[in-house]
Amino acid sequence: MSRWSLALFAAFALLPLLEGGYALRLAMEVVAWGLAATALAFLYRTTGLVSLGHAAFFGGGAYALALLAKAFGAWAYPAAVPLALLLGFGAAFFLGFLGLRSHGIFFLMLTLAFAQLVYVLVKQGFPQVTGGDDGLPGIPRPLGLEGELPYYLVGLGLLVGVLLLYRAFLASPLGLVMDALRQNEVRLGVLGYDVRRLKLLASGVSGALAALGGVYLAGYRGFVHPHDLSWATSGLLLVMAVVERWKGDYEKAAHFVEEAQGLPVAPFLQDRVYLWRGLVAKDLGRYPEALEALSRVGHDPLLLGRARYQMGDLLMRLGSLEAKPRMEEGLKALEEAGAPKDEVARVRARYATLLRRLGLYEEAGRAIEKALAEAEDPFTRARVESEAGILEAARGRPFAALNLLVPAEAYFRSTEERPKEARYRHLRTLFRLGATYLLLEAGQPYRAPFLGGLHAPTAQRLLEDLLEQIPWEATDRYTALRLDTASLLALLLSPAEGKALLKPLLDVENPYLRAQARLSYAETLVREGNLGEALAQVVALPPLEDPGLLAQARAVEVLALLGLGEKEAAWQKLSEVRRSPLPEPFRFQLGRALGRFCPELQRHLPPTPLALPEALGFHLANPD
């Protein structure tokens, strides 16, 4: 083993010393997928064959553990591990018996068909046994290994042992014969070796190793899902194996990948490839690449719906009005393709969030009601309730918002399902509770523009506590959550404290979030009296499409102009807003917010018994 390999394993052994559990959980994923990728690499290294069906063995091992765990709990492992190995060996041996006379693309097609057959059988054939599309939750870890650290260390030791055995096997006489088999099986047959038996042995061992990886992953996650049996998982294993083969077999492995993409069912496969590529690029912040890849998905109706929804979600993150037609297209495609109800409910709730951001509250309310009716899974329902709660806060209904947010917060705080996702959803729901208390205590709905000088002690406590809990992850959603929290909290602090809170966020990568950060920072500058710099922040922004950002920019401009004595210019800005397509809720809120600070605007309004904030709000909201 090379010095680099030893250094890598030493680094993995030291991971438990890092603070927090994220690195440890990620390392357990690496161990499980490392075992499965080693299985696929073993098959190629000994026979020269590349499989697109190893997800069947990998997921089969996971389901073997899950089914036994339903009956025997943590005592299932002594039987589940050998059973999974036996099933993996037997299934791979059987597949090899059927297909080892084929080579290249024909073997790829056979293994792909086998994996998809197993996937469909598990997902649709016996849902009462396998859990169908919901999978099987509640898998315990082995007795004595309930904690993450001991389970990880055992897995790391297992992976190291497998790799050492793999290396020793390749150097053994039988391993050398296998290497010759990969290079020239015809010559090896002439020398008297039983080529078919050697291939069957390699196929069986490879399947058993993949099943072992599935058992370890199921024990770590605590659940299995049909996705673990899909072609997507086989493709992931193939990519891992390609990376593992960096020592000189890159070109040949890449050739096999290209062959797989050129199968006769290429539209389906290409759709998946483009969808994956788009999702990964989206997560990494490579937005043009993500949009380009997602736009190329166009054959499989279900994947088309998911791709268009993801495009809409990304365009919403970027503040583009094009998000609405894309998300509507995705939602319609998902419904027509018969997507699971919970998936449709999640997409519909996200669509409602887009409608809220566009100021279309009535449409958003109808969409969120339908999503609540569709949501069957408790996790999905809590997520929709959280989205519904912030919609009510935007509409100025604090008690309706609390009625939705309180059960959602309790669920995400206590659930053991999907811990990483649940943690984010819990933090986001806490933010929404803070926004609701800002409405309840200070009268500020969750709707731009947001102007400071407010007093809301409960909201301030919630937001300050939340800000300490948000992890510094370089992902859009955590960056957005931190910025949203800091922006609301700055409204309750002095201008100097607000500036200090927002300044580290002024140069975030996402252009929409960067504009939001600069506008919030400009609001603190206005309150501080630094009017010229506040106007400079607004002028430096790129053209804005998002209604909330536009309303915030107009509020900052008007306040700065009034502070500089430019009263007519300020009123001209408001007159332009009154005639603009800015949605009515934002125009009304702009008037209410400015009415708190600008008594000089009273002279422009007709006589009314209303207080200035409401009078100015109705004036801007009703241009006729």
Rosetta blueprint (number, residue, H / E / L):
1 M L
2 S L
3 R H
4 W H
5 S H
6 L H
7 A H
8 L H
9 F H
10 A H
11 A H
12 F H
13 A H
14 L H
15 L H
16 P H
17 L H
18 L L
19 E L
20 G L
21 G L
22 Y H
23 A H
24 L H
25 R H
26 L H
27 A H
28 M H
29 E H
30 V H
31 V H
32 A H
33 W H
34 G H
35 L H
36 A H
37 A H
38 T H
39 A H
40 L H
41 A H
42 F H
43 L H
44 Y H
45 R H
46 T H
47 T H
48 G L
49 L L
50 V L
51 S L
52 L L
53 G L
54 H H
55 A H
56 A H
57 F H
58 F H
59 G H
60 G H
61 G H
62 A H
63 Y H
64 A H
65 L H
66 A H
67 L H
68 L H
69 A H
70 K H
71 A H
72 F H
73 G H
74 A H
75 W H
76 A H
77 Y H
78 P H
79 A H
80 A H
81 V H
82 P H
83 L H
84 A H
85 L H
86 L H
87 L H
88 G H
89 F H
90 G H
91 A H
92 A H
93 F H
94 F H
95 L H
96 G H
97 F H
98 L H
99 G H
100 L L
101 R L
102 S L
103 H L
104 G H
105 I H
106 F H
107 F H
108 L H
109 M H
110 L H
111 T H
112 L H
113 A H
114 F H
115 A H
116 Q H
117 L H
118 V H
119 Y H
120 V H
121 L H
122 V H
123 K H
124 Q H
125 G H
126 F L
127 P H
128 Q H
129 V H
130 T H
131 G L
132 G H
133 D H
134 D H
135 G L
136 L E
137 P E
138 G L
139 I L
140 P L
141 R L
142 P L
143 L L
144 G L
145 L L
146 E L
147 G L
148 E H
149 L H
150 P H
151 Y H
152 Y H
153 L H
154 V H
155 G H
156 L H
157 G H
158 L H
159 L H
160 V H
161 G H
162 V H
163 L H
164 L H
165 L H
166 Y H
167 R H
168 A H
169 F H
170 L H
171 A H
172 S L
173 P H
174 L H
175 G H
176 L H
177 V H
178 M H
179 D H
180 A H
181 L H
182 R H
183 Q H
184 N L
185 E H
186 V H
187 R H
188 L H
189 G H
190 V H
191 L L
192 G L
193 Y L
194 D L
195 V H
196 R H
197 R H
198 L H
199 K H
200 L H
201 L H
202 A H
203 S H
204 G H
205 V H
206 S H
207 G H
208 A H
209 L H
210 A H
211 A H
212 L H
213 G H
214 G H
215 V H
216 Y H
217 L H
218 A H
219 G H
220 Y H
221 R H
222 G L
223 F E
224 V E
225 H L
226 P H
227 H H
228 D H
229 L H
230 S L
231 W H
232 A H
233 T H
234 S H
235 G H
236 L H
237 L H
238 L H
239 V H
240 M H
241 A H
242 V H
243 V H
244 E H
245 R L
246 W L
247 K L
248 G L
249 D L
250 Y H
251 E H
252 K H
253 A H
254 A H
255 H H
256 F H
257 V H
258 E H
259 E H
260 A H
261 Q H
262 G L
263 L L
264 P L
265 V L
266 A H
267 P H
268 F H
269 L H
270 Q H
271 D H
272 R H
273 V H
274 Y H
275 L H
276 W H
277 R H
278 G H
279 L H
280 V H
281 A H
282 K H
283 D H
284 L H
285 G L
286 R L
287 Y H
288 P H
289 E H
290 A H
291 L H
292 E H
293 A H
294 L H
295 S H
296 R L
297 V L
298 G L
299 H L
300 D L
301 P H
302 L H
303 L H
304 L H
305 G H
306 R H
307 A H
308 R H
309 Y H
310 Q H
311 M H
312 G H
313 D H
314 L H
315 L H
316 M H
317 R H
318 L L
319 G L
320 S L
321 L L
322 E L
323 A H
324 K H
325 P H
326 R H
327 M H
328 E H
329 E H
330 G H
331 L H
332 K H
333 A H
334 L H
335 E H
336 E H
337 A L
338 G L
339 A L
340 P L
341 K H
342 D H
343 E H
344 V H
345 A H
346 R H
347 V H
348 R H
349 A H
350 R H
351 Y H
352 A H
353 T H
354 L H
355 L H
356 R H
357 R H
358 L L
359 G L
360 L L
361 Y H
362 E H
363 E H
364 A H
365 G H
366 R H
367 A H
368 I H
369 E H
370 K H
371 A H
372 L H
373 A H
374 E H
375 A L
376 E L
377 D L
378 P H
379 F H
380 T H
381 R H
382 A H
383 R H
384 V H
385 E H
386 S H
387 E H
388 A H
389 G H
390 I H
391 L H
392 E H
393 A H
394 A H
395 R L
396 G L
397 R L
398 P H
399 F H
400 A H
401 A H
402 L H
403 N H
404 L H
405 L H
406 V H
407 P H
408 A H
409 E H
410 A H
411 Y H
412 F H
413 R H
414 S H
415 T L
416 E L
417 E L
418 R L
419 P H
420 K H
421 E H
422 A H
423 R H
424 Y H
425 R H
426 H H
427 L H
428 R H
429 T H
430 L H
431 F H
432 R H
433 L H
434 G H
435 A H
436 T H
437 Y H
438 L H
439 L H
440 L H
441 E H
442 A H
443 G L
444 Q L
445 P L
446 Y L
447 R L
448 A L
449 P L
450 F L
451 L L
452 G L
453 G L
454 L L
455 H L
456 A L
457 P H
458 T H
459 A H
460 Q H
461 R H
462 L H
463 L H
464 E H
465 D H
466 L H
467 L H
468 E H
469 Q H
470 I L
471 P L
472 W L
473 E L
474 A L
475 T L
476 D H
477 R H
478 Y H
479 T H
480 A H
481 L H
482 R H
483 L H
484 D H
485 T H
486 A H
487 S H
488 L H
489 L H
490 A H
491 L L
492 L L
493 L L
494 S L
495 P H
496 A H
497 E H
498 G H
499 K H
500 A H
501 L H
502 L H
503 K H
504 P H
505 L H
506 L L
507 D L
508 V L
509 E L
510 N L
511 P H
512 Y H
513 L H
514 R H
515 A H
516 Q H
517 A H
518 R H
519 L H
520 S H
521 Y H
522 A H
523 E H
524 T H
525 L H
526 V H
527 R H
528 E H
529 G L
530 N L
531 L H
532 G H
533 E H
534 A H
535 L H
536 A H
537 Q H
538 V H
539 V H
540 A L
541 L L
542 P L
543 P L
544 L L
545 E L
546 D L
547 P H
548 G H
549 L H
550 L H
551 A H
552 Q H
553 A H
554 R H
555 A H
556 V H
557 E H
558 V H
559 L H
560 A H
561 L H
562 L H
563 G H
564 L L
565 G L
566 E L
567 K H
568 E H
569 A H
570 A H
571 W H
572 Q H
573 K H
574 L H
575 S H
576 E H
577 V H
578 R H
579 R H
580 S L
581 P L
582 L L
583 P L
584 E H
585 P H
586 F H
587 R H
588 F H
589 Q H
590 L H
591 G H
592 R H
593 A H
594 L H
595 G H
596 R L
597 F L
598 C L
599 P H
600 E H
601 L H
602 Q H
603 R H
604 H H
605 L L
606 P L
607 P L
608 T L
609 P L
610 L L
611 A L
612 L H
613 P H
614 E H
615 A H
616 L H
617 G H
618 F H
619 H H
620 L H
621 A H
622 N L
623 P L
624 D L
